[in-house]
Amino acid sequence: MELSIGEMLMIALAIVVLFGPNKLPQIARDLGEGVRKMRGAMEDVKTEILKETDNPVSEIKREIDKVKQAAMDFNPLTELDKEALARREEPKVNLADNDTHEGPVSR
């Protein structure tokens, strides 16, 4: 809500006429104190709302970070290397050794 200079002067003039010039300082102090209390209450409400809504969000962020870390830690090449090593360590079977024929095969 924007007030122009003219509107503010009209309000000030109406206050002077209604309450008199002697009460203006007291009215200004009370008005300032009320505005400060209102701002403090708004900050408290804002803090409470953010605190309540921040908890689930922070939990979700932690879970996302855990999944990201697990994805970074997982290396499929490591699994492939393990499989390749296991295949290399298996004894190789030579088909010629299993042959029941003695001597060279003639055709």
DSSP file (Angstrom, degrees, kcal/mol; ACC not computed):
  #  RESIDUE AA STRUCTURE BP1 BP2  ACC     N-H-->O    O-->H-N    N-H-->O    O-->H-N    TCO  KAPPA ALPHA  PHI   PSI    X-CA   Y-CA   Z-CA
    1    1 A M              0   0    0      0, 0.0     2,-0.5     0, 0.0     0, 0.0   0.000 360.0 360.0 360.0 114.8    0.0    0.0    0.0
    2    2 A E        -     0   0    0      0, 0.0     2,-0.4     0, 0.0     0, 0.0  -0.833 360.0-163.1-101.0 130.4    1.6    3.2   -1.2
    3    3 A L        -     0   0    0     -2,-0.5     2,-0.1     4,-0.0     0, 0.0  -0.932  14.3-135.8-111.3 136.2    0.7    6.5    0.2
    4    4 A S     >  -     0   0    0     -2,-0.4     4,-2.2     1,-0.1     5,-0.2  -0.358  29.2-104.3 -81.5 170.0    1.5    9.7   -1.6
    5    5 A I  H  > S+     0   0    0      1,-0.2     4,-2.3     2,-0.2     5,-0.2   0.899 121.7  53.0 -61.0 -41.1    2.9   12.8    0.2
    6    6 A G  H  > S+     0   0    0      1,-0.2     4,-2.0     2,-0.2    -1,-0.2   0.905 108.5  48.9 -62.9 -42.5   -0.5   14.5    0.0
    7    7 A E  H  > S+     0   0    0      2,-0.2     4,-2.1     1,-0.2    -1,-0.2   0.895 110.9  50.5 -65.4 -40.3   -2.3   11.6    1.6
    8    8 A M  H  X S+     0   0    0     -4,-2.2     4,-2.5     1,-0.2    -2,-0.2   0.897 109.9  50.5 -64.7 -39.4    0.2   11.4    4.4
    9    9 A L  H  X S+     0   0    0     -4,-2.3     4,-2.5     1,-0.2    -2,-0.2   0.885 109.2  51.4 -65.4 -37.7   -0.2   15.1    5.1
   10   10 A M  H  X S+     0   0    0     -4,-2.0     4,-2.2     2,-0.2    -2,-0.2   0.905 111.2  47.5 -65.3 -40.7   -3.9   14.7    5.2
   11   11 A I  H  X S+     0   0    0     -4,-2.1     4,-2.2     2,-0.2    -2,-0.2   0.925 112.5  49.3 -65.5 -44.5   -3.7   11.9    7.7
   12   12 A A  H  X S+     0   0    0     -4,-2.5     4,-2.3     1,-0.2    -2,-0.2   0.907 111.6  49.4 -61.7 -41.7   -1.2   13.9    9.8
   13   13 A L  H  X S+     0   0    0     -4,-2.5     4,-2.3     1,-0.2    -1,-0.2   0.891 109.8  51.1 -64.4 -40.0   -3.5   16.9    9.7
   14   14 A A  H  X S+     0   0    0     -4,-2.2     4,-2.4     2,-0.2    -1,-0.2   0.886 110.3  49.6 -65.4 -38.3   -6.5   14.8   10.7
   15   15 A I  H  X>S+     0   0    0     -4,-2.2     4,-2.9     2,-0.2     5,-0.6   0.910 110.9  49.4 -66.3 -42.3   -4.6   13.3   13.7
   16   16 A V  H  X5S+     0   0    0     -4,-2.3     4,-1.9     1,-0.2    -2,-0.2   0.920 113.7  46.0 -63.0 -42.9   -3.5   16.8   14.8
   17   17 A V  H  <5S+     0   0    0     -4,-2.3    -2,-0.2    -5,-0.2    -1,-0.2   0.918 118.2  42.2 -67.2 -42.2   -7.1   18.1   14.6
   18   18 A L  H  <5S+     0   0    0     -4,-2.4    -2,-0.2    -5,-0.2    -1,-0.2   0.922 131.2  19.9 -71.8 -44.7   -8.5   15.0   16.4
   19   19 A F  H  <5S-     0   0    0     -4,-2.9     4,-0.3    -5,-0.2    -3,-0.2   0.644 103.4-120.8-105.5 -16.7   -6.0   14.6   19.2
   20   20 A G    ><< -     0   0    0     -4,-1.9     3,-0.8    -5,-0.6     4,-0.5   0.079  30.1 -83.5  89.3 154.9   -4.2   17.9   19.5
   21   21 A P  T 3  S+     0   0    0      0, 0.0     3,-0.5     0, 0.0    -1,-0.1   0.729 121.3  64.5 -68.6 -22.3   -0.6   18.8   19.0
   22   22 A N  T 3  S+     0   0    0      1,-0.2     4,-0.3     2,-0.1    -2,-0.1   0.804 102.8  46.9 -72.2 -29.2    0.3   17.8   22.7
   23   23 A K  S <> S+     0   0    0     -3,-0.8     4,-2.3    -4,-0.3    -1,-0.2   0.535  86.4  91.6 -90.8  -6.5   -0.6   14.1   22.2
   24   24 A L  H  > S+     0   0    0     -3,-0.5     4,-2.6    -4,-0.5     5,-0.2   0.903  84.2  50.3 -58.8 -45.8    1.3   13.7   18.9
   25   25 A P  H  > S+     0   0    0      0, 0.0     4,-2.3     0, 0.0    -1,-0.2   0.919 112.9  47.2 -60.8 -40.5    4.6   12.5   20.4
   26   26 A Q  H  > S+     0   0    0     -4,-0.3     4,-2.5     2,-0.2    -2,-0.2   0.906 112.5  49.3 -65.8 -41.1    2.9    9.9   22.6
   27   27 A I  H  X S+     0   0    0     -4,-2.3     4,-2.5     2,-0.2    -1,-0.2   0.905 111.0  49.9 -63.9 -41.8    0.8    8.7   19.6
   28   28 A A  H  X S+     0   0    0     -4,-2.6     4,-2.5    -5,-0.2    -2,-0.2   0.910 111.6  48.5 -64.7 -42.1    4.0    8.4   17.5
   29   29 A R  H  X S+     0   0    0     -4,-2.3     4,-2.6    -5,-0.2    -2,-0.2   0.938 113.5  46.5 -62.6 -46.3    5.8    6.4   20.2
   30   30 A D  H  X S+     0   0    0     -4,-2.5     4,-2.3     1,-0.2    -2,-0.2   0.897 112.8  49.9 -63.7 -39.7    2.8    4.0   20.7
   31   31 A L  H  X S+     0   0    0     -4,-2.5     4,-2.2    -5,-0.2    -1,-0.2   0.922 111.7  48.1 -64.9 -43.9    2.5    3.6   16.9
   32   32 A G  H  X S+     0   0    0     -4,-2.5     4,-2.3     2,-0.2    -2,-0.2   0.898 111.7  50.1 -62.7 -41.9    6.2    2.8   16.6
   33   33 A E  H  X S+     0   0    0     -4,-2.6     4,-2.4     1,-0.2    -1,-0.2   0.902 110.4  50.1 -64.2 -40.9    6.1    0.3   19.5
   34   34 A G  H  X S+     0   0    0     -4,-2.3     4,-2.3     2,-0.2    -2,-0.2   0.896 110.2  49.7 -63.9 -40.2    3.1   -1.4   17.9
   35   35 A V  H  X S+     0   0    0     -4,-2.2     4,-2.4     2,-0.2    -2,-0.2   0.914 111.0  49.7 -65.6 -41.9    4.8   -1.7   14.6
   36   36 A R  H  X S+     0   0    0     -4,-2.3     4,-2.4     2,-0.2    -2,-0.2   0.913 111.8  48.1 -62.9 -42.5    7.9   -3.2   16.3
   37   37 A K  H  X S+     0   0    0     -4,-2.4     4,-2.5     2,-0.2    -1,-0.2   0.903 111.2  50.9 -63.6 -40.4    5.8   -5.7   18.2
   38   38 A M  H  X S+     0   0    0     -4,-2.3     4,-2.3     2,-0.2    -2,-0.2   0.914 110.8  48.1 -64.2 -42.8    4.0   -6.6   15.0
   39   39 A R  H  X S+     0   0    0     -4,-2.4     4,-2.4     2,-0.2    -2,-0.2   0.910 111.5  50.7 -64.2 -41.5    7.3   -7.2   13.1
   40   40 A G  H  X S+     0   0    0     -4,-2.4     4,-2.2     1,-0.2    -2,-0.2   0.912 111.0  48.3 -61.6 -42.9    8.7   -9.3   15.9
   41   41 A A  H  X S+     0   0    0     -4,-2.5     4,-2.4     1,-0.2    -1,-0.2   0.893 110.4  51.7 -65.0 -39.1    5.6  -11.4   15.9
   42   42 A M  H  X S+     0   0    0     -4,-2.3     4,-2.6     1,-0.2    -2,-0.2   0.904 109.8  49.5 -64.1 -40.7    5.8  -11.8   12.2
   43   43 A E  H  X S+     0   0    0     -4,-2.4     4,-2.7     2,-0.2    -2,-0.2   0.896 110.2  50.9 -64.7 -40.3    9.4  -12.9   12.5
   44   44 A D  H  X S+     0   0    0     -4,-2.2     4,-2.4     2,-0.2    -2,-0.2   0.930 112.3  45.8 -62.3 -45.3    8.5  -15.5   15.2
   45   45 A V  H  X S+     0   0    0     -4,-2.4     4,-2.6     2,-0.2    -2,-0.2   0.920 113.2  50.2 -63.3 -43.3    5.7  -16.9   13.0
   46   46 A K  H  X S+     0   0    0     -4,-2.6     4,-2.5     1,-0.2    -2,-0.2   0.911 110.6  49.7 -62.1 -42.7    8.0  -17.0   10.0
   47   47 A T  H  X S+     0   0    0     -4,-2.7     4,-2.4     2,-0.2    -1,-0.2   0.915 111.8  48.1 -62.9 -43.7   10.7  -18.8   12.0
   48   48 A E  H  X S+     0   0    0     -4,-2.4     4,-2.4     2,-0.2     5,-0.2   0.912 112.1  48.9 -63.6 -43.3    8.3  -21.4   13.3
   49   49 A I  H  X S+     0   0    0     -4,-2.6     4,-2.4     1,-0.2     5,-0.2   0.931 113.4  46.4 -63.5 -45.0    6.9  -22.0    9.8
   50   50 A L  H  X S+     0   0    0     -4,-2.5     4,-1.9     1,-0.2    -1,-0.2   0.872 111.6  52.1 -65.8 -36.2   10.3  -22.4    8.3
   51   51 A K  H  X S+     0   0    0     -4,-2.4     4,-1.2    -5,-0.2    -1,-0.2   0.919 112.3  45.3 -65.5 -42.8   11.4  -24.7   11.2
   52   52 A E  H  < S+     0   0    0     -4,-2.4    -2,-0.2     1,-0.2    -1,-0.2   0.892 119.1  40.7 -68.4 -40.0    8.4  -27.0   10.7
   53   53 A T  H  X S+     0   0    0     -4,-2.4     4,-1.0    -5,-0.2    -1,-0.2   0.726 108.6  62.0 -82.4 -19.8    8.8  -27.1    7.0
   54   54 A D  H  X S+     0   0    0     -4,-1.9     4,-3.0    -5,-0.2     5,-0.2   0.825  91.0  66.8 -76.0 -30.8   12.5  -27.4    7.0
   55   55 A N  H  X S+     0   0    0     -4,-1.2     4,-2.0     1,-0.2     5,-0.2   0.945 104.7  39.9 -59.7 -53.1   12.7  -30.7    8.9
   56   56 A P  H  > S+     0   0    0      0, 0.0     4,-2.3     0, 0.0    -1,-0.2   0.898 116.6  52.3 -63.9 -36.2   11.1  -32.9    6.2
   57   57 A V  H  X S+     0   0    0     -4,-1.0     4,-2.5     1,-0.2    -2,-0.2   0.919 109.2  48.5 -65.4 -42.1   13.0  -31.1    3.5
   58   58 A S  H  X S+     0   0    0     -4,-3.0     4,-2.2     2,-0.2    -1,-0.2   0.875 110.7  51.6 -67.4 -35.1   16.3  -31.6    5.3
   59   59 A E  H  X S+     0   0    0     -4,-2.0     4,-2.2    -5,-0.2    -1,-0.2   0.915 110.7  48.0 -64.6 -42.3   15.6  -35.3    5.8
   60   60 A I  H  X S+     0   0    0     -4,-2.3     4,-2.5     1,-0.2    -2,-0.2   0.909 110.6  51.8 -64.4 -41.5   14.8  -35.6    2.1
   61   61 A K  H  X S+     0   0    0     -4,-2.5     4,-2.4     1,-0.2    -1,-0.2   0.903 108.9  50.7 -62.3 -40.3   18.0  -33.8    1.2
   62   62 A R  H  X S+     0   0    0     -4,-2.2     4,-2.2     2,-0.2    -1,-0.2   0.915 110.6  48.9 -63.6 -42.1   20.0  -36.2    3.4
   63   63 A E  H  X S+     0   0    0     -4,-2.2     4,-2.3     2,-0.2    -2,-0.2   0.904 110.8  50.3 -63.7 -40.9   18.4  -39.2    1.7
   64   64 A I  H  X S+     0   0    0     -4,-2.5     4,-2.6     1,-0.2    -1,-0.2   0.908 109.9  50.9 -63.7 -41.2   19.2  -37.8   -1.7
   65   65 A D  H  X S+     0   0    0     -4,-2.4     4,-2.5     2,-0.2    -1,-0.2   0.890 108.8  51.8 -63.0 -38.9   22.8  -37.2   -0.6
   66   66 A K  H  X S+     0   0    0     -4,-2.2     4,-2.5     2,-0.2    -2,-0.2   0.924 111.0  47.1 -62.8 -43.8   23.1  -40.8    0.6
   67   67 A V  H  X S+     0   0    0     -4,-2.3     4,-2.4     2,-0.2    -2,-0.2   0.907 111.8  50.9 -65.0 -41.4   21.8  -42.1   -2.8
   68   68 A K  H  X S+     0   0    0     -4,-2.6     4,-2.2     2,-0.2    -1,-0.2   0.925 111.3  48.0 -61.2 -43.5   24.2  -39.8   -4.6
   69   69 A Q  H  X S+     0   0    0     -4,-2.5     4,-2.4     2,-0.2    -2,-0.2   0.908 111.1  50.3 -64.3 -41.9   27.1  -41.1   -2.6
   70   70 A A  H  X S+     0   0    0     -4,-2.5     4,-1.7     1,-0.2    -1,-0.2   0.891 110.4  50.5 -63.4 -38.4   26.1  -44.7   -3.1
   71   71 A A  H  < S+     0   0    0     -4,-2.4    -1,-0.2     1,-0.2    -2,-0.2   0.884 111.6  47.7 -66.6 -37.5   25.9  -44.1   -6.8
   72   72 A M  H  < S+     0   0    0     -4,-2.2    -2,-0.2     1,-0.2    -1,-0.2   0.871 111.8  50.3 -69.8 -35.6   29.3  -42.5   -6.8
   73   73 A D  H  < S+     0   0    0     -4,-2.4     2,-0.5    -5,-0.2    -2,-0.2   0.794  92.8  87.8 -72.7 -28.0   30.7  -45.4   -4.8
   74   74 A F     <  +     0   0    0     -4,-1.7     3,-0.1    -5,-0.2    -4,-0.0  -0.598  55.0 179.1 -77.0 124.1   29.3  -48.0   -7.1
   75   75 A N    >>  -     0   0    0     -2,-0.5     3,-1.1     1,-0.1     4,-1.1  -0.940  18.3-163.0-127.2 108.2   31.7  -48.8   -9.9
   76   76 A P  H 3> S+     0   0    0      0, 0.0     4,-2.2     0, 0.0     5,-0.2   0.785  89.6  65.6 -63.4 -24.9   30.5  -51.4  -12.4
   77   77 A L  H 3> S+     0   0    0      1,-0.2     4,-2.6     2,-0.2     5,-0.2   0.859  96.0  57.0 -65.1 -32.9   34.0  -51.8  -13.7
   78   78 A T  H <> S+     0   0    0     -3,-1.1     4,-2.0     2,-0.2    -1,-0.2   0.931 107.5  47.3 -61.6 -45.0   35.0  -53.2  -10.3
   79   79 A E  H  X S+     0   0    0     -4,-1.1     4,-2.0     1,-0.2    -2,-0.2   0.900 112.4  49.7 -63.5 -40.6   32.4  -55.9  -10.6
   80   80 A L  H  X S+     0   0    0     -4,-2.2     4,-2.5     1,-0.2    -2,-0.2   0.895 108.7  52.8 -65.4 -39.2   33.5  -56.7  -14.1
   81   81 A D  H  X S+     0   0    0     -4,-2.6     4,-2.4     1,-0.2    -1,-0.2   0.895 108.0  51.1 -63.2 -39.8   37.1  -56.9  -12.9
   82   82 A K  H  X S+     0   0    0     -4,-2.0     4,-2.2     2,-0.2    -1,-0.2   0.912 111.0  48.1 -63.4 -42.3   36.2  -59.4  -10.2
   83   83 A E  H  X S+     0   0    0     -4,-2.0     4,-2.1     2,-0.2    -2,-0.2   0.902 111.3  50.2 -65.2 -40.7   34.3  -61.5  -12.7
   84   84 A A  H  X S+     0   0    0     -4,-2.5     4,-1.9     1,-0.2    -2,-0.2   0.907 110.7  49.4 -65.2 -41.0   37.3  -61.4  -15.1
   85   85 A L  H  X S+     0   0    0     -4,-2.4     4,-1.8     1,-0.2    -1,-0.2   0.900 109.4  52.0 -63.8 -40.3   39.7  -62.4  -12.4
   86   86 A A  H  X S+     0   0    0     -4,-2.2     4,-1.0     1,-0.2    -1,-0.2   0.892 109.7  49.6 -64.1 -38.7   37.4  -65.3  -11.4
   87   87 A R  H  < S+     0   0    0     -4,-2.1     3,-0.3     1,-0.2    -1,-0.2   0.869 109.6  51.1 -68.4 -35.5   37.4  -66.5  -15.0
   88   88 A R  H  < S+     0   0    0     -4,-1.9    -1,-0.2     1,-0.2    -2,-0.2   0.841 108.5  52.2 -69.3 -32.6   41.2  -66.4  -15.2
   89   89 A E  H  < S+     0   0    0     -4,-1.8    -1,-0.2    -5,-0.1    -2,-0.2   0.685  86.6  99.2 -79.9 -18.1   41.6  -68.4  -12.0
   90   90 A E  S  < S-     0   0    0     -4,-1.0     2,-0.1    -3,-0.3    -3,-0.0  -0.451  88.4-103.7 -67.1 140.4   39.3  -71.2  -13.2
   91   91 A P        -     0   0    0      0, 0.0     2,-0.4     0, 0.0    -1,-0.1  -0.441  34.1-126.5 -67.2 136.5   41.3  -74.1  -14.5
   92   92 A K        -     0   0    0     -2,-0.1     2,-0.6    -4,-0.1    -4,-0.0  -0.661  17.3-139.0 -84.9 137.2   41.3  -74.3  -18.3
   93   93 A V        -     0   0    0     -2,-0.4     2,-0.6     3,-0.0     3,-0.1  -0.848   7.8-149.9 -99.8 126.3   40.2  -77.6  -19.8
   94   94 A N    >>  -     0   0    0     -2,-0.6     4,-0.9     1,-0.1     3,-0.8  -0.858   2.5-154.0 -96.6 120.1   42.1  -78.8  -22.8
   95   95 A L  T 34 S+     0   0    0     -2,-0.6     4,-0.4     1,-0.2     3,-0.4   0.802  92.9  61.4 -65.1 -28.7   39.9  -80.8  -25.0
   96   96 A A  T >4 S+     0   0    0      1,-0.2     3,-0.8     2,-0.2    -1,-0.2   0.821  99.8  55.9 -67.6 -30.5   42.9  -82.7  -26.4
   97   97 A D  T <4 S+     0   0    0     -3,-0.8    -1,-0.2     1,-0.2    -2,-0.2   0.790 103.5  54.4 -71.2 -27.7   43.6  -84.0  -22.9
   98   98 A N  T 3< S+     0   0    0     -4,-0.9    -1,-0.2    -3,-0.4    -2,-0.2   0.515  81.4 115.8 -85.0  -4.5   40.2  -85.5  -22.6
   99   99 A D    <   -     0   0    0     -3,-0.8    -3,-0.0    -4,-0.4    -4,-0.0  -0.427  55.5-154.5 -67.9 136.1   40.5  -87.5  -25.8
  100  100 A T        +     0   0    0     -2,-0.1     2,-0.2     2,-0.1    -1,-0.1   0.578  65.4  99.3 -88.5 -10.1   40.3  -91.3  -25.2
  101  101 A H        -     0   0    0      2,-0.1     2,-0.5     1,-0.0     4,-0.1  -0.481  68.7-138.0 -74.5 144.3   42.3  -92.0  -28.4
  102  102 A E        +     0   0    0     -2,-0.2    -2,-0.1     2,-0.1    -1,-0.0  -0.893  65.8   3.0-104.0 134.3   45.9  -92.7  -28.1
  103  103 A G  S    S-     0   0    0     -2,-0.5     2,-0.1     2,-0.1    -2,-0.1  -0.281 108.9 -26.5  87.9-176.7   48.2  -91.2  -30.6
  104  104 A P        -     0   0    0      0, 0.0     2,-0.4     0, 0.0    -2,-0.1  -0.378  63.9-114.5 -74.9 150.8   47.3  -88.8  -33.4
  105  105 A V        -     0   0    0     -2,-0.1     2,-0.4    -4,-0.1    -2,-0.1  -0.703  31.8-153.9 -84.4 129.5   44.0  -88.8  -34.9
  106  106 A S              0   0    0     -2,-0.4    -1,-0.0     1,-0.1     0, 0.0  -0.831 360.0 360.0-108.4 145.5   44.1  -89.9  -38.5
  107  107 A R              0   0    0     -2,-0.4    -1,-0.1     0, 0.0    -2,-0.0   0.385 360.0 360.0-124.3 360.0   41.6  -89.0  -41.1
